[in-house]
Amino acid sequence: MSRIFTHWSWGRIWAIRRTSSGFQRDFKSVVGTLYSKQQLHTSAAVSGKVFLERENAHSYQILSSSSNYKLCPEISFKWGKDSLSDENIAKLLDDPPATPQEICSTLRAVIGYCNKNALAIADERFDKFVDAFTSICDQLTDDQLQSCLTVLQFLPEPPGINSRNFMELWKALDDACKARIQDWSTDKILLIADCWYRLNLVKCSEFVWDGIKKIGRKARKLSPSQLVQSMFLCNLVRRPLVDMFDFEMHLDSMFDSLSLDEVGVMCAGFFKTQTKLHNPQLIEKIYKRLIANLDVVDDITLVNYIKTLRYSSRLPQADIMYGLLDKMCPQLHRISLLACLHVALTGCDIQMCHEKCVEMVLERFHRDIDEARIKDMERICHVMGLFNIKTKSGIKDELCEQILERMQTRIDEIIRYPKCLQTCLHYLTLCGHYNEDMLNAALDQQFIKHVYGKNKLLGREVFCLDSYARINLKDSYRGNLLLDRQRGTMGKMFTHYIPEKNSKFKLNVTDRILVEVNETCKNLWGTSNIKHVLPHFERPDIVIAYDIENRKGLPLSKLCPEDYSGAILNKDDISGGSDKRIEVAAVIIGGWNNFVRNTNMPTGLLEMKMNQLKILGYKVALIPWHEWREQETTADRQKYVRRKVSSMLEVGR
C-alpha cells in the first residue's frame, strides 16, 4: 500500500510515495509563489499593530490591577457622537484645521467617521488633514499629545504600520514625544509609553526606546512600580540596555516589596532581552519565591520564572534547581502543556535531568499531543535527545512515534516554520526514531533553499541528518542527500580545529585531555592520530590502526581524506584497506558536557557518536574526563589507556 508524505517547497508540493520501486514524485503546481496561508502578517515590516501576545497581555493585566502603575485611563468612544457627517468631509478637504485644539477635535471626528463607514485612514480624502496634523503636531500640549495617542487606538486597523496616512500620523506623534523626553519625568515617560503600548507600536516608536534608555540611566532610583513597568517595556521592545546590571541589583534590593506576579513580569523582561542574572543571591531568592508559591502560581508567571532561571542558572544552582523540579512533580497535572514543556527544559542548559519529572511531562505530551505546536514537539524531542532518557514505561518510544505521525499532518506549521522539521527529525534520530520519507523531504535541495535561502550556511541539524542517512540507513535509504560541496563547506565551518601539543593557543580542558591521551597512545603503540572521523560532530577523536597478527600500530593511510573536508571516515579510510588482521580503535574523550549531570549516562549526541563509529567498523573506547583526571602519573595514564583500548582490541598488554 502506498504511503504518502507531503513534501513542501517554496512554490511546489511533492507527493512522495513510498513504493516497491522506490520514490515517485508527482509535481503539482501551486497558484502563486506562496500558499495563501502564508499571506499573514508575520514580519516586522508588515505588522506593527500585531495581535497582543498572550504573555504580554498577562503582564499588562498584572500592572492594570494595581493603582501604582502609570497607565492611560480607559476612555469611551461613540462613533455617532464623535464622527463627521458626509457634508463636513468636503469642508475638511478644503479648509483643514489650523490650531492644535482644532486638530485634536478633528482627529477624533475623523476616527469616528472611519469607524462608522468602515473607511481606512489611507483614503485620499484625508490627505490634507493628515498633512495639517503633521505640521501642527509639535505644537500640541502634553495633554493634547496624550489625547491624540489615546484616541488613535480606535482607528480601524490598517494593513501595516507603513500604510499611507497612518504612518504619517504615528511618526509625527513619535517625533513630538521624542522631542520632550528630556523635559518629562519618569512617571510621564511611562504614562506616554503606555499609550504607545495600547497602539501596539512600542517596537516601532523611537520615543519608547529613548525613554527606556533615559530611565535606565537612573535605574537604582526607581520605585518598585517604576522598575517593574520599565522592565515590562524592555520586554516589549526585546532590546537590552547597555547595562542591565543596575536593574538586577535594584531588583535584589527591593525583592521583598514585589509580589509573586510582579517578579514574574521582571523575569519576563530579563529573558526576552536575553539578559542573564549574575547575582547568585537574587537567583536563589527567585527560586525560593517560586518554590514557596507553586500551589498558586499561574501558568504564564510560572513559565516566566522558569525561563529566567534556566537561562541564568549554572552549576552552583544545580541543587536548588533539582529541588524545584522535585516539588514541581505534583503540579504537572494542573498546569498547561506549554508550562510542562518549560519544566522539562529547565535542566537542559546544565544537562541535569530529573527523570521522574521528565517522564511525567512525556506522559502529558503523549496524552495531549494534539494540543502541541510543532515548535513544542521540537523542544520536547530536544529534551529526550539530550538526556538520552530511558523510560521503564516505554513512553518515550511511544511519544517519538506519535510525533513522527503527527508531523505529517502539520503542513501549515511546517510551511511557516520549516526549520522545525529538520531540527525535530534530528532530535528524533538521537532517540533512535526516524521516517525515511520525511528525511527525504527535509534533505531535498528545494526545501533546504526554502529554509535557508540561496547562499546561507546550513544548520548543523541538516549535516547530522545527512550523516545519519549515510551511516545508519546506508542499506535502506535511497532518498535525497546533501551535495559534496555542501558537506565540504560544513566540514570547514562546523568542526573544531585539531588541537596540537605545543599550540600557541590556550587549550580548553577537553582539548588538553585529547592531546594528553593521544601522546599516551603514541607512546604505547607507536602511532596515533587525531582525526575528524565524524565531521558532523564538533570535536575530533583519536584513531589507532593496529595489526593484530604482528601486534603493532600502523601509520595513517595515505589515501585518508584530508581534515575539514566533510568526509565521513570509515575503518578502511584509516587503515588503507580491508585486511581482517587490522582493527581500528576510535578513542573518544567524554568531556563534562557529554554526560548527564551527576551520572555516567552519555548524552544522546555522545551515544549517537559511539554507535555511528561502531557501524563504520571502529572499536570504540570512551575516556570520561573525570576518570582521566584521577590518573596522576604517566604510568597510571598508560595503564589506564592500555586497559581501555585493550578491552576493544586484541592488543599486546
N, C-alpha and C positions, 0 to 999 in steps of 0.2 A: 504494500500500500504506500502510495506517495505521501511523503511528509513535507508540508510546505512551511517555509520560513520566509517572511517578507524582508527583503533587504532594501534599505533606503539609500538614496544619494541625493545630491542637490536637485537634480531635475528628473530622476528616473526611479522607478521601483523595479527591483529584480525579484521575481518569484523563483526562489531556488528550490528545486525539487530533488530530494534525495531518492535516486532510483538505482536499480541494479547496475546500470551502465555508467553511473557517476552523476555529476551535476548537469542539469539542463537549465539554461537561462532563457526566460521569456522577457524581452524588453518591452516595457509598457510606457508609452509617453505620458507625461503629466502636463496638463494645461498650465502654462506659465513656468517660471523657474523655481517657484516655491509652492508648497502646499498652502491652501487657503488658510489653514490653521496656523501657519507661521506668520500670518499678517497680524500680529499682535504688537502692542506697544512694549517691546522687550528691550529696547536700547535706550540709553540715557538721552540720546539725541532726539528721540521721538517723543518720549514721555517724561515730563517733569511733574505733571499732575497725575501721579500714579496711584494705584489703589493703596490705601493705607495698609502697611504691613501689620499683621496681627500683633506681633511683638511690640511694635511702636505704639499701636493703639492701646495696648495693655499698659505700657509705661505711662502714656499720656493720661489714662484713666486714673492711675495712681496719683499723678500730680493734681488732677482735677478734683480729687476727693479731699484735698486739703486747701485751706484758705491761705497757706503760707507762700504759695507759688504765684508768680506774676503772669497770669493768663488773661487773654482777652475775654471780656464778658460776652455772653451769648446775646445776640440781637435777633429780632424778628424782622422778616422781610415780606411785605404784602405786595404782590405783583400789581394788583389793581390800583392800589393807592400810589405806589411808587413808580409807575411806568408812564411813559409818554404816550400821548394819543397819536394817531396817524397824522393828524394835521400838524402837530408840533414837530414831527420829524423833518418836514420840509423847511420849517423855520430854523431848526437846528443846523441844517446843512448850510443855510445862507448866512446865519448870524451865530457862530459858535460863542460860547460863554467866554468872558474876558477877565473875570475876577476869581480868586480862589474859592470864595463862598459859592459862586455860581457853578464853578466847575465841579465841586463836590456834589451839589444838588443834582446837577445834570448827570453825573456818573451813576448816581443811584437810580435816576429815572431811566437811563439807557439800559441798565442791567434789568430793571423791571420790564421794560419793553421787550428785551431779548428773550426773557423767560416766558412772557405772555404769548409771544408769537413764535416761539421755538426758532429764534433767529441767532445766528452766530455774530460775534463782535467783528468778525472779519468782513462782514458786509461793507461794501464801499460807501454806503450811506453814512457810516460812522467815521470815515477817514478824517474829515475836518475836525470833528470833535476830539478824536484821538490826538491830532496834531496840536490842538489847543491845549489839551490836558498835559501833554509832554512839555509844552513850552512854559506852563504855569506851575508845574508840579513842585519845583524847588521853592516856590513862594508860599506853599501851604504851611499852616501852623502844625505843630506836633500833633495836636488833637485831630486836625483835618487829615493829616497823613495817616494816622491810625484808623480813622473812619473810612478812608478810601481803601486801605488794605483789608479792613474787616468786611466791607460790602462787596469787594471784588470776588470773594469766595462764592457768592451767589450767581456769578456769571455762568451761563451754560458752558460746560466743559469743552474747550477747544480740542482739535485733534492732536495738538502738540504745543510745547512751550514756545516754539518759534512761529506759531501761527500769526499771520499779519494782524496788526492792531493789538492783539493780545500781548505779543512780545513787547511792543512799544509801551503799552501801559505798565506792565510789571517792571520793565527795565527803568523807566522813568522814576517809578516809586523806589526801586532799589538804589538808584543813584542819589535820590533825595535822602533816603535813610542813611546811606553810607557817608554822606557829607556831614551828618550830625553826630556821628559816633563819639567824637572827642568831647562833645558837649553833654552827652547823655550819661546818666548814672547806670550802674549795673542793673538795677531794677528796671529802668526804662528800656535798656537794650534787650533784656529778657522778655519784657512785655511785647515789644515790637517783633522780636524774633518769633514769638508765639503766633502772631498774625501771619507770618510767612509760613509757619507750620500748617496753619489752617488752610492755606492756599496750596499746600503740597509743593512748595517751591523752595524749601530750605536748601536743598543741594545746589540750586541754581543761583541763589542770592549771594552776591559778594558782601552785602551788609552783614548777613548772618555769620559768615566766616570771619570777617574782620572784627565783628563784635565778640565772637568767641576768643579770638586772639587777644583782644584788649582785656577781657575778663581773666584769661589765663595768666596774664602778667601779674595779677594780684590774687592768685588762687587761694593763698593762705589767709586772706582777709575775708573770704566769702562766708556768709551764713550757711547753715546746713541746707536750707531750701535753695539758696543760690547755687551751691555746689552741685546738688542733685540736678537742678534744671539745666545748668551749664553742661553737665555730662550727658544729659538727655540730648542736647543739641549736638554734642560731639558724636553721639551715636547716629544721629540723623545724617550728618554730613560725611560720616565714615572717614574722617581725616583726623589724625592725632596732632596735637600741638607739638611744637619743637620739644618742649619739656613737659611731659605729663607727670613727672615725679612729684611736683607740688600738689597735684590733685590727689595722688596716692597718699602722701604724707598728711594732707589735711583730712582725708577720709579716715585715716587711722586715728587722728586726734579727736574727731567728733563721732566716732563709730557708734558709741552707745546712745547718741541722741537721734540716730536714724532708725526708722522702722525696718522690719524684715523686707518689705516691698521696696522701700527707698534704696536700701543697699542693693537690691536686685536691679534697680534702674542704673545704679553706678556700675555694677558688674557688666551690664549690657553695654554701657559706654566704653569700658575698658576693652571688652572683647571685640566690639565692632570696629574700634580704632586700632586693633592689633597691638594693644599695649599690655605687656606682661607686668604683673605685680612683682616687685623685687623685695618688698618688706616682709620678711617671714612672720613677723608678729601680726601684721594685717591679714596675711593669708590664713594664719591659724584662727584669727577672730572670725573670718568669713566661714571657715569650716565649722567652727563651734556654733555659730549662729544658725547655720543651715541644719546641722545635726539636731539642735535643740528644737527645731520647728518643722521637722519632717512630716509630722502628722497634719499640719495645717497649711503648709506652703502650696501655692497653686502651681500648675504645670509650667507656665511661662516663667515665673520667678525662679522656680527650681532649675529650669534649663539655663537661665541667665547665670545663676550661681555656678552650676556645673561647668559651663563653657569657660568661665573665667578661671575657675580652679584648675581645670585640666590644662589650660593654656599657660598658667603661671606656676604650677607645681613641679617640683623636681624631687630628687631622691630624699632630701630631708623631710618632705611631706608624705612619703610613702605610707608610713604607719597610720597617720590620721586619715589619709585617703582610703586606706583599706577599712578603717573603722567606719567611715561614711558609707562605703559600699555594703558593709555588714548590716548597717541599720536601714539601708535602702531596700533590702530584700522584702520585708513585709509590706512595703509601699508600692511595689511594682504593679500590683493588681488594680490600683485605683488611678494611676497616672496614665497619661496618653501614650500612644505608641511612640511618638516622637520623643517624649521625655524618657521613655525606656531606652530608646536608642542612645541618647546622650549619656545615660547612666552606664551603658555598656562601653561607650567610648572613653569614659573617664580615665581609665588607667593606660590608655594606648600610648600616650607620649612618653611615659616612663616604663612602658611594657610590663605593667603589673596587672595580672589577671585575677579577678575574684571569680572563681569558677562557678560557684553557686549562683551568683548574681547574673553572670553572663548567660548561663544555661536557662535561667528563668526568663531572661529577655528573649532568648532564641525561641522558647516555647510561646511567648507572647506574639512574636513575629509570625510563627507558624500558624497560630490561631487567627491572627488579624492581618494576614499578608495582603489582602485586597485593599486595605487602608494605606499601605506603604507606597510612597512615591519611588520612582526608580533611583532617586538620589539616596533615599533611605535604605533601599536594597544594597546599593553600592557600599554604604558605610557599614552596614551590619556584616556584609561579606568581608570588609576590611578587618573587622574585629575577629571574625572566625579565621581568616587567613593569617593575621599577625600572631594571634595567640596559639595557633595550631591546636585548637581545643579538641579534646576527645570526650564526647558526652556518652555516659553509660546508657542513656535512654535512646541514643541514636537520633536525637532531634536535630543535630547539626546536619547530618547527611540528608535527612528528610527536607530540611529547610533549603539546603543548597539545590536540590532537585526542584523544589517548589519555586524557587526564584528563577531558575532556568526556564521553567514552564511559563511563569507569569511574564517574564521579559518579552516573550514572543507576542504578547498581546498589548504591549505598551508602545505601539508605533508612534503615537503622537509625542509622548515624552522623549523617546529616543531621537526623534527628528529635532526636537528642541535642545536636548542635552546629549548629543551623540557620543561625547567622550565617556559618558557614564557606561555605555555598552562595553567599551573596551576595558575600562577600569574594573567594572564588575566581573567581566569574564576572567580577567587576570587574577583577581582575588579568589574566584571560584576554583581556578586551576590550583591554587595553593592548597585548597581543601580537597583536591583530587576529583573535582567535578568539571565537566565540560560538555559542550554541544558543538559538534563539528560544523553544522550548518551556520550557527551563529558566529563561530570562529571564522568561517569563510567570509561571512558578511563583514565582520569587523576588520579583516585584513584586505578587503578589496580597495584598490587604489582610489576609486571614485569616492568611496566612503571616507577614506583617510583624508582625501582632499577636502571633503565636506567638513571634517573635524578640524583640520589644521591649516587649511588654505594651501597655496601653491608652494611656498618656499620656506615654510617654518619647520623647525626641528620637531620630529615626532616625539611623543611621550614615551617614557621608559616602559609603560604598560604594553605598548604596541611591540616593542623589542622583545619583551618577555613572552607575549602571546605567540609571536612568530617563532621564537626559540622553542616554546612548548610544542608547537605543531611539528617542528623539525626533529625534536628529540623524543618526546613522549608519545607522539602519534605518528611516528615515521612509517609504520606499517599499514596504517589505515587512512590517514588524511590525504586527500587529493585536491584540496581547495587552494585558495589564494595564499601567497606568501609575499613577504617584502622583497623588494629588489635588492640585488647585491650592493648597489651604490648606497641605498638607504641604510643597510646594515653597516656598511663601511663608515658612513657618517656617524651613526650612533655609536659604533665601536670607538671612535675617537672622542666623542663628546661625553659618553656616559661611564666609561671605565676610568678608574683612578690610575694615577701614574704607578709604575712598578718601583717600589722603594729600593734603595741601594744602601749598603752598609756605611759607606763614607759620604753620604749625600750632604750637600751643603744646606739642605732644608731640614728643619726640625721634624722628626718623625713622631707621629702620634703613638699611643700605646699599642694599638693593634698592629700597625706597620712595624714597630720595633720588634714585637714578638715574631712577626713574619720573617724579618731579616735574621733574627737570632735562631729560629728553627731551621731556616734554610742553611745557615752556616753549620749548624749541628749535623744536618743531613749530609752535607758535603764532607764533613769530617768522618762520618760513619761509612758512607758508601762511595765516596769519591766524586759523586756528581749529584747535582740537584739544581732545579731551575724554577724561577718564579714566572708563571705564565697566566694570562687571562684565558683559561680553558673555556669558561662560560662568559662571554663578553657582556651578556645582559645583567650580570652581577657586577657591582662596582669594584669589589676587591679581587685581586688575583689570588692564586693558590700555588702551592709548591708541588711540582711533579717530579717523580723519580722513576726512570725506566730501569728495570732490573732483570738481568739474565739469571733465571733460577738455576739453570743447569751449571753454569760456570760461576755462579754466586758472586756476581759483580755488577756494579752500576754501569749504565750505558749513557753515552752523550746524547744530547737532544738531536733528533733527526734534522738534517739539513733541509728537508722538504717541509718542515713545520712552518705554517703560515706566520707572517710577521705579527708583532704585537700591534694592538689597537686597530686591527683590520676588520673586526666584527665577525670573524670566522669562528665557528664552534670547533674546538679541537677534540677529536676522539682519540682513543688509545693509539691507533696506528699513526696518527699525525705526530705523536710524541716519540714513538719507538722507531718509526720509519718502515714498518712492515707488519705482517700479521703472524709472526712467529709465535707459536703457542708457548715457547720456552720463555718468552718475555712478558713480564707483567709490569703494569704502570700504576704506581701509587699516586693518589692525589691527597695531599695533606692540607686540610682546611684549618685556618685559625678562627676559632669561635670567639669573637670579641664580646665585650659586655652587652652590646646591643643585639647580639644574635641569640640571646636566651630570654625566656620569660622570667621576669624579676623574681628572685628568691627561689628559683627552681633550676633543674638541669634540663628542662624541656626546651629544645630548639624552637625558634620562631618558624613560622610557615615558610619564609624565604630560605632559611638555612636548611630546613628539611628538604625543600624542593631542590636546592643545590646538590645536596648529598645524593638524592635519588637520581637526578639527571646525570651526575658523574658516574654512578653505577650503571645506568643504561648505556653510557658511552664506553663502558668497558674498564673503567678505573676501579682500583681497590681504594676505598676511601678511609682515611684516618682523620678523626676530629680531635683537635687540641684546644680545649677550652682555655680561655685566658687565665682563669683563676688557678687552674692546675699548673700551668706553666710558671706562674709566679711562685709557686711553692717549691720549685726546683732551684736550690740555692747555688749549687756549684756546677761547673762544667760537666763533671762526672755524673751528677744527678740528671742533668739535662740529656746527656747522651743515653743514659739508661732508660729514661722516660720515653724519648723519641724512638729508641730501638724497640721498646715494648709495644708502643702504639702502632708502629708500622709493621712490626713482625706479626702482629695479630691479623694483618691484612695480607701480607706477602709471606712466601716461604723464604725468608731472608736469614742469612747466617747470623747467629746470635753472638 
